[in-house]
Amino acid sequence: MQPKSTYQPEYITDTEGNRKGVILSMEEYHELLEDIADRAVIAERREELTIPHAEVLEELKRNGYLSN
């Protein structure tokens, strides 16, 4: 995802100049949707137990997915 500072939004304003909406490129829009989805997954999995990397590697080797 691009850093937010590189987005090129266009704003829709009312007659007083208050911002009422925003227009983004389709690429920026899809990147934002992907970021929101990623953050939702992270939030859902926050309480899951973690497994040390060494244990994961050992299990993959035991199951034949990695060579010794």
N, C-alpha and C positions, 0 to 999 in steps of 0.2 A: 504494500500500500504506500502511496505517496505521502510524504510529510504534508500535514494540513496546509502549510504555508505555500505549497505549490498549486493548490486548487485555484481555479479561475471562476469563482461564482459570479453570476449576474443577479442583481437584486430587483425584485418587483416592489415598487414603492407606491404609496397612496399620494394624493395631491399635496399632502403636507410633508412628503419626503420620508415618512416612516416606512421602514422595511416590512413588507407583508408576505414576501415569498422569495424563493431563491431558485435559480436555474443553474444546474450543473451539467457537464457533458455526461453522456451515457457511461463512459469509462469511469469517471469519478463517482457517479451514482452507484454503479455496480461494485466498485471498490469499497464504498461506504457500507453497502448491504453485506458484503463479505466480512468486513470488519465487525459489524454488529453480530452476525451469525457466529463468528469466532469467539467474541466476547461472551455470548450466551452459553456456548459450550464450556468455556472456562469457568463461568459462574456455576453451571450445573455440576461440574466435576470438582469443585473446590474442596469438598469434604472427602473425596476419595483417598484411600490409602495410596502411598507411593511405594515403588519397588526400586531398590538401589540398582544402578546401571549394571554393576557386576553380576547381580543375581539374574537380571534379564539376559545378559550375554551367556551365562552358564546354562540357563534353561534352553535358550536357542541352540546351543551346542548339543545339549543332551537330546533334544528333539530332532537333531539332524539338519536344522536350518542354517547353521554356521559350521564351518570346518574348525577343527581345533587348531 
